[in-house]
Amino acid sequence: MTTLVFVHGWSVTNTRTYGALPQRLQQQARAAGMTLDVADIWLSEYVSFDDAVTMADIVRAFDRALRDLPLRDSRFACITHSTGGPVVREWLRAQRERPGAFSTIRLTHLMMLAPANFGSALAQLGKGVLGRLRAWTDGVEPGQRILDWLELGSAPSLSLNLDHIHGDDLAEREQYLFVLTGDRPDRSLYDHINSYTGEDGSDGVVRIAAANLNARHAVLAHNDGDAANTLSLHVTRAPRTAFKLIPGAAHSGDAKGIMAAAPDATVEALLHCLRVNDAAAYALLCDRFDAENAQRDSEKVEFESAGPFPLRTHIHDPRSMLIVRITDDGGEPLVGARLLLNAGTPPNPDWMPQGFMLDRQGNSRQANVVSFFLNHALLAGTSRVGDPVNRRKTLRAAVASHRPYGATVQPADLSGLIHHAIASTTVEADLFDALGPHQTTVLDVVLPRNVHEAVFRLTQRREPVDFSHPNPGGILP
């Protein structure tokens, strides 16, 4: 069996973060007839709690550390947790883009536990006052530069993920990616100051959709020949990636953490991943995981104890994350522009399903980027949800689909020598086609940049002419 490297997540300062997983995996592999010696397992110790350290620094140091390993045939497999997933994926990209600077060591299996592939809604809070106070208490820094990467909609995370969406299928090159993530928070670890730690559709730190690499890139842009101020929809899907929900697992913690607690489901899934040795086996495992996820989604009700009060009910609908970037066709970010979602025919924003919008977070460094967290089941239309204990009791009535879904973009600058006009999706476009359950979609909205003739004119008049308040003239073609 190949060498196995474990890579932890953000702000870890002790290798106890790996919990019992390395030992349990070794034991179960031996019981299954797979050879995995103690010398074959390596635990990472990397620094993310220093404000000066960047993702590129960690990737560079990771590459150097790998060169010192006694690897068989210069190959290894890797199990990551949380931020460790993006770290190794950035290393894979660096290998492809800078072959002379990075090693030729080959990664065969990348098994990501609760990876923050599209970031975490908690990253903004980690950079805030509370995050700094906690870091100060622990005697370390928050890790500002890594948190910048992890913020939802950050430029480097979008760059990596768009490369993945538009890139080659790695399984065809005998490199296999796997995403395993918990399906709910550990309620005992809920932080009453920060509601994200108890957010349904997440593991308490990373949203399920933000972990999943079965992502999409959608573009709303004006096409030549379309009516003025209309936007057509174009969608690209990422190569298929094996994705598995671990029922009952949370991001961290000794009781329910997907890695630290080493639940049976995690160990079993990892062994299935390690057995994959060709594209056909990978496709079969993708199918198996999809079937298991569908079973989990059909058993969506969770009851939470509230002491002497009635039980709290959680309905674990599939969620979608939509990361919206609004620019113009000149590449300029449109700060202050609004995206208004609408439903039905004719489109009406008041017809969107009740409760479909779960969260909205703007990126602190890119004011034209906003991440929306949406209830995919409500957008799709969903059947009645009954009480699993008393089937006659209805926890939520059936919800009809309100499709098609469209959008209207309202830029802040509707006049001036350079301006943008309000635009809406075409009648043929249905934004629901861009969304997937438990998935993230990067939506680029591109508006035409209107430039007037007065920006540059030539004249043969010899007498002085004041053009400080020019007549705008027409819009340049």
C-alpha positions as CSV (number, residue, x, y, z in Angstrom):
1,M,0.0,0.0,0.0
2,T,1.2,3.5,-0.7
3,T,2.4,6.0,1.9
4,L,-0.4,7.8,3.6
5,V,-0.1,11.5,4.6
6,F,-2.5,13.2,6.9
7,V,-2.9,17.0,6.6
8,H,-4.9,19.0,9.2
9,G,-6.9,22.2,9.0
10,W,-6.6,25.9,10.0
11,S,-5.3,27.0,13.4
12,V,-4.3,23.5,14.6
13,T,-1.4,23.5,17.1
14,N,-1.3,19.9,18.2
15,T,-1.3,16.6,16.3
16,R,-4.0,15.3,18.7
17,T,-6.4,16.9,16.2
18,Y,-6.1,13.6,14.2
19,G,-7.7,11.7,17.0
20,A,-8.0,8.0,16.7
21,L,-8.4,8.0,12.9
22,P,-4.8,7.0,11.9
23,Q,-4.8,4.0,14.3
24,R,-8.4,2.9,13.5
25,L,-7.7,3.1,9.7
26,Q,-4.6,1.0,10.2
27,Q,-6.5,-1.6,12.2
28,Q,-9.4,-1.8,9.8
29,A,-7.1,-1.9,6.8
30,R,-5.3,-4.9,8.3
31,A,-8.6,-6.6,9.1
32,A,-9.7,-6.1,5.4
33,G,-6.4,-7.6,4.1
34,M,-4.8,-4.3,3.2
35,T,-1.2,-3.7,4.2
36,L,-0.7,-0.4,6.1
37,D,2.4,-0.2,8.3
38,V,3.1,2.4,11.0
39,A,5.9,3.7,8.9
40,D,3.5,4.3,6.0
41,I,1.5,6.9,8.0
42,W,2.8,10.5,8.3
43,L,1.1,13.2,10.3
44,S,1.5,16.8,9.1
45,E,2.4,19.7,11.3
46,Y,2.0,23.0,9.4
47,V,1.6,26.5,10.7
48,S,-1.6,28.5,9.8
49,F,-1.8,30.5,13.0
50,D,0.8,33.1,11.9
51,D,-0.7,36.2,10.2
52,A,2.3,36.4,7.8
53,V,1.8,32.9,6.4
54,T,0.0,32.6,3.1
55,M,-1.5,29.7,1.3
56,A,1.4,29.8,-1.2
57,D,3.9,29.6,1.7
58,I,2.2,26.4,3.0
59,V,2.0,24.9,-0.4
60,R,5.7,25.6,-1.0
61,A,6.7,24.1,2.4
62,F,4.4,21.1,1.8
63,D,6.2,20.3,-1.4
64,R,9.6,20.5,0.3
65,A,8.4,18.2,3.2
66,L,7.2,15.6,0.7
67,R,10.7,15.4,-0.9
68,D,12.1,14.1,2.4
69,L,9.7,11.2,2.7
70,P,10.8,7.7,1.8
71,L,8.1,7.3,-0.9
72,R,7.6,4.1,-2.8
73,D,7.7,4.9,-6.5
74,S,7.4,8.6,-5.7
75,R,3.7,8.1,-5.0
76,F,1.5,8.8,-2.0
77,A,-2.1,9.1,-0.8
78,C,-3.4,11.8,1.3
79,I,-6.2,12.3,3.9
80,T,-7.0,15.9,4.7
81,H,-9.3,17.7,7.1
82,S,-10.9,21.1,6.6
83,T,-8.4,23.6,5.2
84,G,-6.0,20.8,4.5
85,G,-8.1,20.0,1.4
86,P,-7.6,23.3,-0.3
87,V,-3.9,23.2,0.7
88,V,-3.3,20.0,-1.2
89,R,-5.5,21.0,-4.1
90,E,-3.4,24.2,-4.4
91,W,-0.3,22.1,-4.4
92,L,-1.7,19.9,-7.2
93,R,-2.3,23.1,-9.2
94,A,1.2,24.4,-8.5
95,Q,2.6,21.1,-9.8
96,R,0.7,21.5,-13.1
97,E,1.5,25.2,-13.6
98,R,5.1,25.3,-12.3
99,P,6.6,21.9,-13.1
100,G,10.1,23.2,-12.8
101,A,9.6,24.7,-9.3
102,F,7.6,21.8,-7.7
103,S,8.4,18.1,-7.3
104,T,7.1,15.4,-9.6
105,I,5.9,13.3,-6.6
106,R,2.6,11.8,-7.6
107,L,-0.6,12.0,-5.5
108,T,-2.9,9.0,-6.3
109,H,-5.7,9.5,-3.8
110,L,-6.9,12.7,-2.2
111,M,-9.5,12.0,0.5
112,M,-10.8,15.2,1.9
113,L,-12.7,15.2,5.2
114,A,-15.0,18.2,5.7
115,P,-12.9,20.3,3.2
116,A,-13.4,24.0,3.1
117,N,-13.1,23.9,-0.7
118,F,-15.3,27.0,-1.2
119,G,-14.4,28.5,2.1
120,S,-16.4,28.9,5.3
121,A,-18.9,31.5,6.5
122,L,-17.0,31.5,9.8
123,A,-13.8,32.9,8.2
124,Q,-15.0,36.5,8.5
125,L,-15.6,36.0,12.2
126,G,-12.2,34.5,12.7
127,K,-10.7,37.7,11.3
128,G,-12.8,39.8,13.7
129,V,-12.4,40.9,17.2
130,L,-13.8,37.6,18.7
131,G,-11.3,35.6,16.6
132,R,-8.4,37.7,17.6
133,L,-9.4,37.5,21.3
134,R,-9.6,33.7,21.1
135,A,-6.2,33.5,19.3
136,W,-4.6,35.8,21.9
137,T,-6.0,33.5,24.6
138,D,-4.3,30.6,22.9
139,G,-1.1,32.5,22.5
140,V,-1.2,32.5,18.7
141,E,-2.3,34.7,15.9
142,P,-5.6,34.1,14.0
143,G,-3.8,33.4,10.7
144,Q,-5.1,36.4,8.8
145,R,-3.8,35.4,5.3
146,I,-5.3,31.9,5.5
147,L,-8.6,33.3,6.7
148,D,-8.5,35.7,3.7
149,W,-8.4,32.6,1.4
150,L,-11.1,30.8,3.4
151,E,-13.6,33.7,3.3
152,L,-16.6,32.9,1.1
153,G,-16.1,34.2,-2.5
154,S,-12.4,35.0,-2.0
155,A,-10.5,35.6,-5.3
156,P,-7.9,32.8,-4.7
157,S,-10.6,30.2,-3.7
158,L,-12.7,31.1,-6.8
159,S,-9.6,30.9,-9.0
160,L,-8.8,27.4,-7.7
161,N,-12.4,26.2,-8.0
162,L,-13.0,27.6,-11.5
163,D,-9.8,25.9,-12.7
164,H,-11.3,22.7,-11.3
165,I,-14.7,23.2,-12.9
166,H,-13.2,23.9,-16.3
167,G,-10.3,21.5,-16.0
168,D,-9.7,17.9,-17.0
169,D,-11.2,14.9,-15.3
170,L,-8.3,13.8,-13.0
171,A,-9.7,10.2,-12.7
172,E,-8.7,9.8,-16.4
173,R,-5.1,10.5,-15.2
174,E,-5.4,8.0,-12.3
175,Q,-5.7,10.7,-9.7
176,Y,-8.8,10.3,-7.6
177,L,-10.5,12.9,-5.5
178,F,-13.0,12.1,-2.7
179,V,-15.0,14.5,-0.5
180,L,-16.4,13.1,2.8
181,T,-18.3,15.5,5.0
182,G,-20.6,15.4,8.0
183,D,-24.2,16.3,7.6
184,R,-25.0,18.3,10.7
185,P,-23.4,20.3,13.5
186,D,-22.6,18.9,16.9
187,R,-25.3,20.7,18.9
188,S,-23.2,20.5,22.1
189,L,-20.6,22.7,20.5
190,Y,-23.0,25.4,19.5
191,D,-21.7,28.9,20.1
192,H,-24.6,31.2,21.1
193,I,-22.7,34.3,19.9
194,N,-22.2,32.8,16.4
195,S,-25.2,31.1,14.8
196,Y,-23.1,29.7,12.0
197,T,-21.8,27.0,14.4
198,G,-25.4,25.5,14.5
199,E,-26.3,26.1,10.9
200,D,-28.3,23.3,9.2
201,G,-26.8,22.3,5.9
202,S,-23.3,22.5,7.4
203,D,-21.2,20.4,9.8
204,G,-20.9,23.4,12.2
205,V,-18.0,25.0,10.3
206,V,-18.2,24.1,6.6
207,R,-21.4,24.0,4.6
208,I,-22.0,20.8,2.8
209,A,-22.3,22.7,-0.5
210,A,-19.0,24.4,0.2
211,A,-17.2,21.1,0.6
212,N,-18.6,19.4,-2.5
213,L,-16.5,19.7,-5.7
214,N,-19.4,18.7,-7.9
215,A,-19.8,22.4,-8.6
216,R,-21.0,24.6,-11.5
217,H,-19.9,27.8,-13.2
218,A,-22.8,29.9,-14.5
219,V,-22.6,33.0,-16.6
220,L,-25.3,35.6,-17.2
221,A,-24.3,37.8,-20.0
222,H,-25.7,39.7,-23.0
223,N,-25.4,37.9,-26.3
224,D,-25.3,39.6,-29.7
225,G,-28.7,39.3,-31.2
226,D,-30.5,39.3,-27.9
227,A,-32.9,42.1,-27.0
228,A,-31.3,45.0,-25.3
229,N,-30.6,44.6,-21.5
230,T,-31.3,40.9,-21.5
231,L,-29.0,38.3,-20.1
232,S,-28.6,34.7,-21.3
233,L,-27.6,31.8,-19.1
234,H,-24.6,29.5,-19.8
235,V,-23.7,26.7,-17.3
236,T,-20.5,24.5,-17.1
237,R,-20.3,21.6,-14.7
238,A,-17.2,20.3,-13.0
239,P,-15.9,16.8,-13.7
240,R,-17.6,14.3,-11.4
241,T,-16.1,13.9,-7.9
242,A,-16.9,11.2,-5.4
243,F,-19.0,12.8,-2.7
244,K,-20.2,11.1,0.5
245,L,-22.3,12.5,3.4
246,I,-21.3,10.9,6.8
247,P,-24.6,10.8,8.7
248,G,-24.4,12.3,12.2
249,A,-20.8,13.5,11.8
250,A,-19.8,17.0,12.6
251,H,-16.7,19.1,11.6
252,S,-14.8,18.5,14.8
253,G,-15.0,17.3,18.4
254,D,-14.1,14.0,20.1
255,A,-17.8,12.9,20.2
256,K,-19.0,13.5,16.6
257,G,-16.0,14.9,14.7
258,I,-15.6,13.3,11.3
259,M,-11.9,12.9,11.9
260,A,-11.2,13.2,15.7
261,A,-14.1,10.8,16.6
262,A,-13.1,8.4,13.8
263,P,-16.7,7.2,13.3
264,D,-17.2,3.8,11.6
265,A,-18.7,5.5,8.6
266,T,-15.6,7.6,8.0
267,V,-13.2,4.7,8.3
268,E,-15.4,2.5,6.0
269,A,-15.7,5.2,3.4
270,L,-11.9,5.8,3.4
271,L,-11.2,2.2,2.9
272,H,-13.5,2.2,-0.1
273,C,-11.7,5.2,-1.5
274,L,-8.3,3.5,-1.0
275,R,-9.4,0.5,-3.0
276,V,-10.1,2.5,-6.1
277,N,-7.4,1.8,-8.7
278,D,-9.0,2.7,-12.0
279,A,-11.6,5.1,-13.6
280,A,-14.2,2.4,-13.7
281,A,-13.9,1.6,-10.0
282,Y,-14.0,5.3,-9.3
283,A,-17.3,5.7,-11.2
284,L,-18.8,2.8,-9.4
285,L,-17.9,4.3,-6.0
286,C,-19.4,7.7,-7.1
287,D,-22.6,5.8,-7.9
288,R,-22.5,4.1,-4.5
289,F,-22.0,7.3,-2.6
290,D,-24.8,9.0,-4.5
291,A,-27.2,6.2,-3.6
292,E,-26.2,6.4,0.0
293,N,-26.6,10.2,0.0
294,A,-30.1,9.8,-1.5
295,Q,-31.0,7.5,1.4
296,R,-29.7,10.0,3.9
297,D,-31.7,12.8,2.2
298,S,-34.9,10.8,2.5
299,E,-34.4,10.6,6.3
300,K,-34.1,14.3,6.8
301,V,-35.8,14.9,10.2
302,E,-33.7,15.5,13.3
303,F,-35.1,16.3,16.8
304,E,-32.9,18.3,19.2
305,S,-33.4,18.2,22.9
306,A,-34.2,21.5,24.5
307,G,-34.3,20.5,28.2
308,P,-37.7,20.9,29.8
309,F,-39.1,22.5,26.6
310,P,-40.5,20.9,23.4
311,L,-38.0,19.2,21.1
312,R,-36.5,21.5,18.4
313,T,-37.1,20.1,14.9
314,H,-34.5,20.3,12.1
315,I,-35.4,19.4,8.5
316,H,-32.2,18.6,6.7
317,D,-33.1,19.7,3.2
318,P,-30.4,19.8,0.5
319,R,-29.0,23.3,0.3
320,S,-27.2,25.2,-2.5
321,M,-24.6,27.9,-2.3
322,L,-24.6,30.6,-4.9
323,I,-21.5,32.8,-5.1
324,V,-22.4,35.9,-7.3
325,R,-19.8,38.1,-8.9
326,I,-21.1,41.2,-10.7
327,T,-18.8,42.8,-13.3
328,D,-19.0,44.5,-16.7
329,D,-17.6,43.3,-20.0
330,G,-14.6,45.5,-19.4
331,G,-13.7,43.4,-16.3
332,E,-14.6,46.2,-13.8
333,P,-16.3,45.1,-10.6
334,L,-19.8,46.7,-10.2
335,V,-19.8,47.8,-6.6
336,G,-23.3,48.6,-5.2
337,A,-25.1,46.5,-7.9
338,R,-28.1,44.5,-6.7
339,L,-29.2,41.0,-7.8
340,L,-33.0,40.6,-7.4
341,L,-34.3,37.0,-7.7
342,N,-37.8,36.4,-9.1
343,A,-40.1,33.5,-9.9
344,G,-42.9,32.6,-12.2
345,T,-44.2,34.0,-15.4
346,P,-44.3,37.0,-15.6
347,P,-41.4,37.2,-13.2
348,N,-42.2,38.5,-9.7
349,P,-39.8,38.7,-6.7
350,D,-42.8,38.3,-4.4
351,W,-43.4,34.8,-5.8
352,M,-40.1,33.3,-4.6
353,P,-40.8,30.4,-2.2
354,Q,-41.1,31.4,1.5
355,G,-38.0,30.5,3.4
356,F,-35.8,29.8,0.4
357,M,-33.1,32.4,1.4
358,L,-31.1,31.1,4.4
359,D,-28.1,33.5,4.5
360,R,-26.3,36.2,2.6
361,Q,-22.7,37.2,3.2
362,G,-20.7,39.7,1.2
363,N,-16.9,39.3,0.8
364,S,-15.0,41.9,2.9
365,R,-12.3,42.3,0.2
366,Q,-14.4,42.2,-2.9
367,A,-17.5,44.4,-2.6
368,N,-19.0,43.0,-5.8
369,V,-19.0,39.4,-4.5
370,V,-21.9,38.0,-2.4
371,S,-22.6,34.4,-1.3
372,F,-26.2,33.3,-0.9
373,F,-27.2,30.1,1.0
374,L,-30.4,28.7,-0.5
375,N,-32.8,25.9,0.3
376,H,-32.6,23.8,-2.8
377,A,-35.6,21.6,-1.8
378,L,-37.9,24.6,-1.5
379,L,-36.8,26.0,-4.8
380,A,-37.3,22.6,-6.5
381,G,-40.6,21.9,-4.8
382,T,-40.8,19.2,-2.2
383,S,-43.3,16.7,-0.8
384,R,-44.8,16.8,2.7
385,V,-42.5,16.1,5.6
386,G,-44.1,13.9,8.2
387,D,-43.1,13.2,11.8
388,P,-41.0,10.0,11.7
389,V,-42.5,9.0,15.0
390,N,-46.1,9.9,14.2
391,R,-46.7,9.7,10.5
392,R,-50.1,11.4,10.7
393,K,-48.4,14.5,12.0
394,T,-47.2,17.0,9.4
395,L,-44.0,18.8,10.1
396,R,-44.1,20.7,6.9
397,A,-46.7,20.8,4.2
398,A,-45.8,20.0,0.6
399,V,-44.3,23.0,-1.3
400,A,-44.9,23.5,-5.0
401,S,-42.1,24.6,-7.3
402,H,-42.2,28.2,-8.4
403,R,-40.1,27.8,-11.5
404,P,-38.8,29.3,-13.7
405,Y,-36.5,31.5,-11.6
406,G,-34.9,34.6,-13.0
407,A,-33.0,37.6,-11.9
408,T,-32.8,41.4,-12.4
409,V,-29.6,43.2,-12.0
410,Q,-29.8,46.8,-10.8
411,P,-26.4,48.6,-11.1
412,A,-25.7,51.7,-9.0
413,D,-24.6,53.9,-11.9
414,L,-27.6,54.3,-14.3
415,S,-26.3,57.5,-15.9
416,G,-23.0,59.2,-16.7
417,L,-20.4,59.1,-19.5
418,I,-19.7,55.5,-18.3
419,H,-22.8,53.7,-17.0
420,H,-24.7,50.4,-16.9
421,A,-28.3,49.7,-17.5
422,I,-30.7,47.5,-15.6
423,A,-30.8,44.0,-17.1
424,S,-32.9,40.9,-16.6
425,T,-32.6,37.2,-17.6
426,T,-34.2,36.1,-20.8
427,V,-37.6,34.3,-20.7
428,E,-35.8,31.1,-21.7
429,A,-33.4,31.2,-18.8
430,D,-34.2,29.3,-15.5
431,L,-31.6,29.9,-12.8
432,F,-32.6,26.7,-11.2
433,D,-30.7,24.9,-14.0
434,A,-27.6,26.4,-12.5
435,L,-28.1,25.0,-9.0
436,G,-27.5,21.6,-7.6
437,P,-28.4,20.0,-4.3
438,H,-25.5,20.1,-1.8
439,Q,-23.5,22.0,-4.4
440,T,-22.0,25.4,-5.0
441,T,-22.5,27.5,-8.1
442,V,-20.3,30.4,-9.1
443,L,-22.5,32.9,-10.9
444,D,-20.7,35.6,-13.0
445,V,-23.1,38.3,-14.0
446,V,-21.6,40.4,-16.8
447,L,-23.3,43.7,-17.8
448,P,-22.5,45.7,-21.0
449,R,-20.3,48.7,-20.2
450,N,-21.9,51.8,-21.8
451,V,-19.3,54.3,-23.0
452,H,-20.5,57.6,-24.5
453,E,-19.0,59.4,-27.5
454,A,-18.0,62.4,-25.3
455,V,-15.3,60.3,-23.6
456,F,-13.1,61.1,-26.6
457,R,-13.8,63.6,-29.4
458,L,-11.7,65.3,-32.1
459,T,-12.3,68.9,-33.2
460,Q,-10.8,71.4,-35.8
461,R,-12.0,74.5,-34.0
462,R,-9.1,76.8,-33.2
463,E,-10.7,78.9,-30.5
464,P,-10.6,77.6,-26.9
465,V,-13.6,75.3,-26.1
466,D,-14.7,74.3,-22.6
467,F,-15.6,70.7,-22.5
468,S,-15.8,70.3,-18.7
469,H,-19.6,69.6,-19.1
470,P,-19.8,67.7,-22.4
471,N,-22.9,66.6,-24.3
472,P,-22.7,62.8,-23.8
473,G,-23.7,62.0,-27.3
474,G,-24.5,58.4,-28.3
475,I,-23.2,55.1,-26.8
476,L,-20.2,53.7,-28.6
477,P,-21.0,50.4,-30.4
